[in-house]
């Protein structure tokens, strides 16, 4: 069994590069065959994962944050390899959902034991995602947080992003269609979730399961910005669902239409899409877990 490690060296304020000696030590201890590729620019992780599909690798390992993972998954789709996740970024929300240790050595030892489960993947207008996508205020928050996350932890950068985005954001009027049922909404944000966490530990979809074949959809309807500021801290424990403006749905097919511009936050990466269609893909991806 052979491993390909795709390492983002700048992830997590340099955690990606620091882990390379640990990868070599643990893999050599377990007598594993492996190769390490280091990304230099956006798109490299996807390219390396695509190339690996035709080579003799059994497991492709994303070493970085959720953005690196997003690229790796998009490169892997259609291949036979299993996915490994080493949480070396600032957010690491997908790893959090799967209870993968944030201790890098422990995460590597999980890989060496090779236990895996089939995990759902979603499709957004032809591209794929593994954890979540969102529109509205959250996409603007992600844009602001991405500008400063190299200086702060994921939680602090997200909080600062919230404060900056609140000053700019206006609610969106959308048509939301879930499995053919239409809802007319004025929203602050919509999150289409495979995993439970986003934003560096915020439990946006408390009951989400990554293997149930469905999305958990969190809709936050229009509210005052002051009330929204009080709502955000409750998301860390999943208690935002108690607010009357928060509605949770489940479904496999989600479409969002609006006359206004919409950016999408896809696993932490900002994508410009309109209209927006999310689909739960029938094919799953095997992920190494504890």
N, C-alpha and C positions, 0 to 999 in steps of 0.2 A: 504494500500500500504506500502510495507516494503523495506527498503534500506540496501544494504550491502556496506560499505565503505572499500575499500582495500587501505591501507595507506602505502606508502613507506616513512619511517621516516627520511631517509637520503637525500631524494630528495631536490633539491634546497638549498643545504648547511643547511639542517635541517628544512626547511619550512614544510615538511611533518609532523613531530612530533608536531610542533607548532600549527598546525591547529586542532588537535584533540579536545581541549576544545571548539573551535569555532563550530565544527561539533555538539557537544553535545548541546551547547547553542541554535543554530539555529533550530536543529531538535526538541528539546524540546519545543521551542517557537511555532513551527508549529504543534506540537503534532503528529510527525511522528514516526513510528516504525522503528528502525534501529539497526544495529550491526556493530561493527568496528573490522576489522582484520588487524594486522600489519605485514608487510613482514620482514623477517630476512635475506633472501638470494635470489639470482637470481632464478627465477622459482616459488617462493611462490605466486606471484600475479596471474599467470596463474593457478596454482593449486587451489587457493581460488575461482577463477571465475568458474572453471570447477565444483567444488563441489557445488557452489551456483545454478547451473542449475537444480539440483534435489530438491532444497529447496524452501521455500515459500518467495522468494525475487522477487520484481517487478523491481527494479532498482539496477544495480551494478555500483558502483562509483569508478573510478580510481582517487586516490589522489596521485599525483606525477608528473613526467615529461612524455615525449613521450615514454621513454623506459618502464615505468610502464604501460602506456596505451597499448603499443604493446603487453605486456604479458596478460593484462586483456582481450583484444579483442580476442586473440588466445584461451583463456580459455572459452570465452562466445559463440563462434561460434557454431551454432546448437541449442542454447537455445532460450527461449522466452523473456528473460529479456531485458529491455532497458538499455542503457549505459549513465552514468553521468560522467562528466569530471571536476575535480577540478585542475586547473593548478598550481601545487606547485613545479614544477621542474625548470630546468634552461632554457629549450628551449620553451616548451609549444606551439609548432607551430600548432598543430591540434586545440587547443582551440582558437588560434589566427584566424584561418580560419573560425571558427564558431562564432566569436565575443563573446566568453565567457569571462566574466570579469576576469581580473587578481587580482582583489580585492577578497580575499577569502570569505569574508562574503557575498558579492554580488553573487559570483558564487554558494554558498550554497543556497541562496534564489531563484536563477534560478531553482535549483533542486526541491525545494519545490513546485514550480508552475507547474511542470510536463509537460510542452509543449515539444513535440519532433518532429523530422523530420527523414525520412528514409535516411540513408547515405550509400554510396557504400563502399564495402570492396574489397581489392585485395588479390590475392593468389600468393605466390612466392614458386614454387617447393613444394607445399603442405602446407606451412605455410601461415598465413594471415598477412596483414598489413592494416592500415587505413589511413595513411597520405602520405607516399612516400617511394620509394626505389631508391638507386642510386649505380652506379659502377664507377670505375676509381678514379680520384683524390679525389673526394668527400668522398669515403669510407676511403681513407688514412687520409684525414683531420679529419674525425670523430674519427678514431682511436687515432690520436694525441690529439684531443680536449677532448676525454673521459678521457685521462690521467691527464688532468689539470683542468677540469671543476669544481671540488670541491673547487678550489682556486679562480676561476674567474667567472664572469657572462658568460652567454651563448655566447653573442656577442664577448667578448674579448677572450674567450677560442677558439671560432671558428676562429677568426682572427689569433691568435697565431698558431692554427692548420694548417691554410693555409700556413703560412710562413715556418713552419717546413716541411710540406708535399711537398711543391714545390721543396725543395732541394733533395728529394728522387724520385720523380715521373717521369715516362716516359710514353709517350702516348701509347694507346692500339689500335691494329688493331682488329676490330670486324666485324662480320656479324650481322646486326640488322634487324630483321624481324618483321614488324608491320602489323597485320591482313593479313598475307600472302605475303606482299610486302617486298622485300629484298633490303637492303642498305649496301654497303660496306663502312665502315667508319674507319678513324683513329681518335680516340677521346681522349679528356681530361676527359670528364665525360658524363654520361647519367643519367638523373633523370626521373624516372617513377612516376608521381604524381597523387594522388587523391585530396589532398589539395593544396593550393596555396603557403604555406610557408614551409621553412625548415631552419636549421642552426641558429635558434634563431631570426627569423624575416626576413630572406631573401626570397623575393618574386620570387621564382624560376619558378613558373608556373602562371603568372599573370591572366590568364583567366580560371583557373581550377575551376570546380564546383564539390562538393562532392556528388551530386545526379544525374549526367547526364549519369551514366553508362559507362563512358569512362575514360581512363587515358590521361593526358597531358604529353607528353614526350619531355623533353628538352635535346637536343644533343649539346654539346660544342665540336666542332672539334679541331684538333690539331692547336695550336698557340704557339707563343713564351711565355715563362714563365713570361717575363716582361709584355707583353700585357695582359696575364691572371691575373696578379696582379692588373692591372688597371680595368679589367672587374669585379672582385669580388665585389667591393663597389657598382657597379650599380645594382646588384641583389636585394639590399634592396628595391629599388623602381620598380623593374621589368623592368629596362631599358636595361638589358643585351641583350634583344631580338633584339636590333638595330645592334648588331655586326654581320658582315657577317658570322663569324664562328659559330654562334648560330642558330640552326634550331629547330622549334617547330612542333611536330606532335600530332595527336590524334589517339587513337585506344583502342581496348578491349583486344587484345592478343599480347604480346610483347615477343620475344625471342632474346637472345643475345648469340652468340658463339664467342669464341676466343681461339687461341692456347696458350695464356698466362694466368697466374693465375688471377682470379677475385674474390675480396671480394665484398659483398653487404652490404650497409648501409640501413637497414630496420627499419624505424622509429627511427633511432639513435642507433640501435643495429647492431653490425657487425656479418655477417653470411658468412661462406665460402661455396660458391655454384658455380658449373660449370658443364654443361651449365646452363643457367638461363632462366626461363620461368615465365612471369607475366600474370595473367589472372584477368579480372574484373569479380567478382563473381556475379551471378544473384541475390542471396539472399542479402538483405541489412540489416543493423542494425539500430535500432531506437536509436537516440541520443537526450538527453535533451538539449535544446538550449534556448537562451533568447526569 
